Amino acid sequence: MKHTRSLVGLAAAAAVATFALPSQAAASRTLYFDNAGSATASGCTPAYVLTKLAPSGSPCEAPTVAAEGQGPAKATDDFVSLPSAVGFKVDAKRPLTGTVYVTNYPIISGSVGPAAIPNSLGGPAGADVTIKINGVTIGTASGSGVATPDGAYAIPVKLKIPASLSGKKVKSVEAVVAMNTGVVLTGAEYTGDAKSDLVIPTK
């Protein structure tokens, strides 16, 4: 009897161990918002992109003055995927998620003497973020609130992917960020702890 109970105990322990194993994480591709533009003597010429690498610093991370996007309140910035960031297949059974941070920028950024000018001024900020995959509109995530100085307001993204895109190879991803609230210079943030991103489920 002792032998039998031992076998039953071993079988029960094995069953518990089997159920306790963590499930395999679902695959996904994270695309980060960035500005791959170039700095010139008169400022920065923006080139808004979606990349699979998190931003680590570029000449155009500072606000762009009098250029498309980063201009007057309610400006629109169009972020388009780099060729190296696409090529995966979509799993339309799971939603597209992510976070887009928006903020109000100072007209001038950098350091003046011992005092550093804030990267963002804070205040009211908001946007309507429309996502497209292969030219197909997935949906729009909207939000508005108050960004703290040197901070940003986070807009959560969670959109159902159309079944027609299931298993399709991604050729392009586009995020149109239309500011709906803000003062002076407004736009998406992609630096520091406020790295805007999209997480696309993959097969």
Secondary structure, DSSP 8 states (H G I E B T S, - for coil): -HHHHHHHHHHHHHHHHHHHS------EEEEEEEE--EEETTEEE--EEEESS-----TT-S--SSSSSSSSTT-EEEEEE-GGG---BB-TTS-EEEEEEEEEE-SS-EEETTEEE-S---EEEEEEEEEEETTEEEEEEEEEEEE-TT--EEEEEEE---GGGTT-B---EEEEEEEEE-SSEEEEEEETTEE-EEEEEB-
